[in-house]
């Protein structure tokens, strides 16, 4: 099955960051098949039978190969495609898809809605380990800090335009 991984806080090519070779090698070390990096933001496509175990091994391997530990969050590519379809197709630049490891966020909870309002965004939809956030202004990055504050766990986001390009390239 095909999966997408978001490495947290990665900007490949910058000093102090894992390289593309580090990331690809880590997923290879973990036993993944058909590994593809996408852009330079730590987005990886891979095939695996047990993605949770693979990602645990890849996290350790990234740290060993690069000297820089990074959390890795993952989702099935098909599920990511479904999430992207929820957003308003006329305004993709307003949306971010966020992955996290802390269950389901109740988007209409008073506390989360208030945190989102303060950060100038809205949780549009959520499910187990993911949230779709709409920012008030295009190209803002409010989703990761919002979801981390709401869940108390690490999160990693990708803008919807990036997700759409990934889906167009690998899922169709």
Backbone torsions as a table, in degrees:
resi	resn	phi	psi	omega
1	UNK	NA	150.1	-176.8
2	UNK	-93.3	133.8	-179.0
3	UNK	-130.5	160.0	175.7
4	UNK	-122.2	132.4	176.9
5	UNK	-112.8	139.2	171.5
6	UNK	-111.2	113.2	171.9
7	UNK	-81.1	135.6	-176.4
8	UNK	-80.8	135.1	175.2
9	UNK	55.7	54.8	177.2
10	UNK	-120.2	132.8	172.0
11	UNK	-136.3	84.7	-175.1
12	UNK	-55.2	142.8	179.9
13	UNK	94.3	-12.1	178.7
14	UNK	-94.2	151.2	177.8
15	UNK	-59.8	138.6	178.1
16	UNK	80.6	16.4	-178.8
17	UNK	-121.0	150.9	171.9
18	UNK	-62.5	143.8	177.5
19	UNK	-84.7	169.0	175.2
20	UNK	-58.8	-41.9	178.7
21	UNK	-63.6	-38.6	176.9
22	UNK	-60.5	-45.7	-176.3
23	UNK	-69.0	-49.9	178.8
24	UNK	-59.9	-43.1	179.6
25	UNK	-62.9	-38.5	179.5
26	UNK	-64.1	-42.1	178.6
27	UNK	-70.2	-33.5	174.6
28	UNK	-65.7	-45.0	176.7
29	UNK	-56.3	-34.0	-177.7
30	UNK	-79.6	-4.9	176.9
31	UNK	91.6	16.5	178.9
32	UNK	-72.9	157.7	175.4
33	UNK	-115.9	155.9	174.9
34	UNK	47.0	59.7	-176.9
35	UNK	-82.8	128.9	177.4
36	UNK	-134.9	125.2	171.5
37	UNK	-86.8	151.6	-178.0
38	UNK	-132.1	122.7	-175.6
39	UNK	59.7	-157.8	-176.9
40	UNK	-122.1	28.2	-174.7
41	UNK	-109.7	14.4	179.1
42	UNK	81.4	28.4	175.6
43	UNK	-98.2	128.8	-175.3
44	UNK	-132.7	134.9	170.3
45	UNK	-102.6	141.4	-179.4
46	UNK	-157.0	157.8	172.5
47	UNK	-107.1	139.3	178.1
48	UNK	-161.6	153.6	175.5
49	UNK	-85.4	-31.2	-178.5
50	UNK	-131.9	81.0	-173.1
51	UNK	-61.4	-34.2	-179.3
52	UNK	-62.3	-44.8	179.0
53	UNK	-67.9	-41.5	-179.9
54	UNK	-59.5	-45.2	-177.8
55	UNK	-65.2	-38.5	176.6
56	UNK	-60.0	-44.4	179.3
57	UNK	-66.9	-41.7	-179.4
58	UNK	-63.4	-37.4	177.6
59	UNK	-59.2	-46.3	179.1
60	UNK	-64.4	-42.6	-177.9
61	UNK	-67.0	-36.9	176.5
62	UNK	-61.0	-46.0	-180.0
63	UNK	-62.9	-43.4	-179.4
64	UNK	-66.6	-41.7	-177.3
65	UNK	-72.3	-38.5	-171.0
66	UNK	-107.2	-19.7	-172.8
67	UNK	79.2	10.7	-177.8
68	UNK	-130.8	107.5	178.8
69	UNK	-71.0	139.4	177.0
70	UNK	-141.9	136.3	172.5
71	UNK	-72.9	147.0	177.9
72	UNK	-126.4	126.1	177.2
73	UNK	-114.6	148.2	-173.6
74	UNK	-140.6	161.0	179.9
75	UNK	-155.6	147.7	173.5
76	UNK	-63.0	140.6	-179.9
77	UNK	-58.8	-38.3	178.2
78	UNK	-61.9	-39.8	178.1
79	UNK	-67.4	-40.7	177.7
80	UNK	-60.1	-38.9	177.5
81	UNK	-62.5	-42.5	178.2
82	UNK	-63.1	-41.4	180.0
83	UNK	-64.2	-44.5	-179.4
84	UNK	-60.2	-32.7	-178.5
85	UNK	-70.1	-17.1	179.8
86	UNK	-72.1	-32.2	-173.8
87	UNK	-70.2	159.2	175.4
88	UNK	-70.2	112.2	-176.1
89	UNK	-62.8	-20.7	-179.3
90	UNK	-81.9	-10.0	-177.1
91	UNK	-139.4	53.5	-176.0
92	UNK	-61.3	-28.9	-178.3
93	UNK	-66.4	-11.3	178.3
94	UNK	-86.5	-13.7	-169.3
95	UNK	-107.3	150.3	171.5
96	UNK	-133.1	142.0	171.9
97	UNK	-102.1	126.1	-177.3
98	UNK	-119.0	133.0	174.0
99	UNK	-106.7	143.7	178.1
100	UNK	-150.8	172.6	-177.2
101	UNK	-116.0	35.9	-174.6
102	UNK	-135.1	53.1	171.5
103	UNK	73.8	-145.3	-176.2
104	UNK	-108.7	132.4	175.2
105	UNK	-88.7	131.3	175.6
106	UNK	-86.7	101.1	-171.5
107	UNK	-60.4	-31.4	-177.2
108	UNK	-95.6	10.1	176.2
109	UNK	-64.4	141.0	-177.3
110	UNK	-57.2	-43.3	-177.8
111	UNK	-65.4	-45.2	-179.6
112	UNK	-68.1	-41.1	178.1
113	UNK	-61.1	-39.1	179.4
114	UNK	-68.7	-43.0	176.5
115	UNK	-60.6	-42.1	179.6
116	UNK	-63.7	-44.0	179.4
117	UNK	-58.3	-44.9	179.2
118	UNK	-62.8	-31.8	-179.4
119	UNK	-92.3	5.7	178.0
120	UNK	60.2	52.3	176.9
121	UNK	-155.5	175.4	179.8
122	UNK	-140.5	137.7	171.8
123	UNK	-81.2	112.2	-176.0
124	UNK	-81.9	-41.4	-178.8
125	UNK	-155.1	156.8	177.6
126	UNK	-154.6	159.2	177.1
127	UNK	-152.8	-170.0	-176.9
128	UNK	-64.8	105.7	176.4
129	UNK	85.2	10.6	179.2
130	UNK	-148.4	159.2	174.2
131	UNK	-148.5	145.4	172.4
132	UNK	-109.3	119.2	-174.6
133	UNK	-115.5	135.4	176.0
134	UNK	-107.9	119.4	177.4
135	UNK	-83.4	151.7	177.4
136	UNK	-70.0	-26.7	-178.3
137	UNK	-127.1	135.9	-179.3
138	UNK	-59.0	147.2	175.3
139	UNK	69.2	10.8	174.5
140	UNK	-81.6	154.1	-179.8
141	UNK	-116.9	69.3	-176.4
142	UNK	-96.4	-14.7	-171.2
143	UNK	-66.5	-48.7	-176.5
144	UNK	-59.0	-51.6	179.8
145	UNK	-63.5	-34.7	177.9
146	UNK	-63.3	-50.2	-176.3
147	UNK	-68.5	-37.1	176.5
148	UNK	-64.0	-40.6	177.9
149	UNK	-67.1	-38.6	-177.4
150	UNK	-72.2	-34.4	-174.9
151	UNK	-101.9	-21.0	-173.9
152	UNK	73.7	14.3	-178.7
153	UNK	-127.8	161.7	178.0
154	UNK	-66.2	150.8	178.6
155	UNK	-143.4	164.2	175.6
156	UNK	-147.0	135.6	-175.0
157	UNK	-120.5	156.0	170.3
158	UNK	-133.7	139.5	175.8
159	UNK	-64.2	147.5	-178.8
160	UNK	-59.5	-37.2	176.8
161	UNK	-57.7	-37.9	176.4
162	UNK	-64.8	-45.1	-179.9
163	UNK	-62.2	-41.7	179.4
164	UNK	-63.3	-43.8	177.7
165	UNK	-61.6	-41.2	178.4
166	UNK	-61.3	-47.6	-179.6
167	UNK	-63.0	-45.3	179.8
168	UNK	-60.1	-36.1	-177.4
169	UNK	-79.9	-36.9	-169.9
170	UNK	-116.9	-14.5	-174.6
171	UNK	-110.4	-4.2	-176.9
172	UNK	-114.2	NA	NA
